[in-house]
Amino acid sequence: MSTGLIIGISLLALFAAYMIYSMRKMKNMAAVPESEKIVTLTDKNFQNQIKKGLVMVDFWAEWCMPCKVMGPVLNELAEDKNFNATVAKLNVDHFQSVSRQFGIRGIPTIILFKDGKEVDRIVGVKPKDFLVKQVNKHL
């Protein structure tokens, strides 16, 4: 076996071990406490909360690791006085009818509503700067 092949296989094995370690660590990660400024949505208050202004709705679930990663980002946005949208969350496990209504197939999914109408959809983990840019496009 050539030295290059041995090194390549070793690096691949190290990378695989690191990924397994990271996944186990993430699985045990506690959820960050939610900001008091984040609006909790239900099937009862959803339409009323999104009907006026710019509202960023995070469709999430408690078991979703990427959703846990987005928690601190959404907290920062909700607390930021210069952020021009209301930050809201809807648990897809608790309110499946709303999730179905908007065709949510993967989480986290963030839908940006302007005066009750969907104007943007963002799927997956995104940084704060990206979300701010998306909101600013719809001001």
C-alpha positions as CSV (number, residue, x, y, z in Angstrom):
1,M,0.0,0.0,0.0
2,S,1.3,3.4,-0.8
3,T,2.0,6.0,1.8
4,G,-0.5,8.5,0.3
5,L,-3.3,5.9,0.4
6,I,-2.5,5.1,4.1
7,I,-2.5,8.8,5.0
8,G,-5.8,9.3,3.0
9,I,-7.5,6.4,4.8
10,S,-6.2,7.7,8.2
11,L,-7.6,11.2,7.5
12,L,-10.9,9.8,6.4
13,A,-11.1,7.6,9.6
14,L,-10.3,10.6,11.8
15,F,-13.0,12.7,10.0
16,A,-15.6,10.0,10.5
17,A,-14.7,9.7,14.2
18,Y,-15.0,13.5,14.6
19,M,-18.4,13.5,12.9
20,I,-19.7,10.7,15.2
21,Y,-18.4,12.6,18.3
22,S,-20.0,15.8,17.1
23,M,-23.4,14.2,16.4
24,R,-23.4,12.6,19.9
25,K,-22.5,15.9,21.5
26,M,-25.2,17.7,19.6
27,K,-27.8,15.1,20.4
28,N,-27.2,15.8,24.1
29,M,-27.2,19.5,23.7
30,A,-29.8,21.3,25.8
31,A,-32.1,23.8,24.2
32,V,-31.3,27.4,24.9
33,P,-34.1,29.2,26.9
34,E,-36.3,31.1,24.6
35,S,-36.3,34.9,24.6
36,E,-39.4,36.5,26.2
37,K,-39.7,38.6,23.0
38,I,-40.4,35.6,20.8
39,V,-44.1,35.1,20.1
40,T,-45.3,31.6,20.6
41,L,-47.8,30.6,17.9
42,T,-50.7,28.1,18.1
43,D,-53.4,27.1,15.6
44,K,-55.7,29.6,17.5
45,N,-53.5,32.7,17.3
46,F,-51.5,32.1,14.1
47,Q,-53.6,34.1,11.6
48,N,-54.0,37.0,14.0
49,Q,-50.3,37.2,14.7
50,I,-49.1,37.2,11.1
51,K,-51.8,39.5,9.6
52,K,-50.0,42.9,10.3
53,G,-46.4,43.9,9.6
54,L,-43.4,41.7,9.0
55,V,-43.4,38.4,10.9
56,M,-40.6,35.8,10.8
57,V,-42.1,32.4,11.8
58,D,-39.8,29.6,12.8
59,F,-41.4,26.1,12.2
60,W,-39.5,23.8,14.6
61,A,-39.7,20.8,16.9
62,E,-38.1,20.0,20.3
63,W,-36.3,16.9,19.0
64,C,-34.8,18.7,16.0
65,M,-31.0,19.3,16.4
66,P,-30.7,22.0,13.7
67,C,-33.7,23.8,15.4
68,K,-31.7,23.9,18.6
69,V,-28.8,25.4,16.7
70,M,-31.2,28.2,15.4
71,G,-32.4,29.0,19.0
72,P,-29.7,31.4,19.9
73,V,-29.9,33.2,16.5
74,L,-33.6,33.7,16.9
75,N,-33.1,35.0,20.4
76,E,-30.6,37.5,19.2
77,L,-32.9,38.7,16.5
78,A,-35.9,39.0,18.9
79,E,-33.8,41.1,21.3
80,D,-32.3,43.3,18.6
81,K,-34.1,46.7,18.7
82,N,-33.0,47.4,15.1
83,F,-34.5,44.2,13.7
84,N,-37.5,45.1,11.7
85,A,-39.7,42.0,12.1
86,T,-41.5,40.1,14.8
87,V,-39.9,36.8,15.6
88,A,-42.4,34.0,16.2
89,K,-42.2,30.2,16.6
90,L,-44.6,27.3,15.9
91,N,-44.0,23.8,17.1
92,V,-44.8,21.5,14.2
93,D,-45.5,18.5,16.4
94,H,-48.1,20.4,18.5
95,F,-49.8,22.2,15.6
96,Q,-49.6,19.9,12.6
97,S,-52.6,21.5,10.8
98,V,-50.8,24.8,10.4
99,S,-47.6,23.0,9.3
100,R,-49.6,21.1,6.6
101,Q,-51.3,24.3,5.5
102,F,-48.0,25.8,4.7
103,G,-46.4,22.6,3.2
104,I,-43.7,22.3,5.8
105,R,-41.6,19.3,4.8
106,G,-38.3,19.9,6.6
107,I,-37.4,21.8,9.7
108,P,-36.2,24.3,10.7
109,T,-38.2,26.2,8.1
110,I,-38.6,30.0,8.5
111,I,-41.4,31.7,6.6
112,L,-41.4,35.5,6.4
113,F,-44.9,37.0,6.3
114,K,-45.8,40.5,5.3
115,D,-49.3,41.6,6.2
116,G,-50.4,38.0,6.3
117,K,-48.9,36.9,3.0
118,E,-45.9,34.7,2.6
119,V,-43.0,36.7,1.0
120,D,-40.0,34.4,1.7
121,R,-39.2,30.9,2.8
122,I,-35.9,29.8,4.3
123,V,-35.0,26.2,5.0
124,G,-32.2,25.0,7.3
125,V,-29.8,26.6,9.6
126,K,-28.8,30.1,8.6
127,P,-26.7,32.8,10.3
128,K,-28.1,36.0,11.8
129,D,-26.7,38.2,9.0
130,F,-28.5,36.1,6.3
131,L,-31.8,36.4,8.1
132,V,-31.4,40.2,8.6
133,K,-30.7,40.6,4.8
134,Q,-33.8,38.5,3.9
135,V,-36.0,40.7,6.2
136,N,-34.5,43.9,4.9
137,K,-35.4,42.9,1.3
138,H,-39.1,43.1,2.3
139,L,-39.2,46.4,4.1
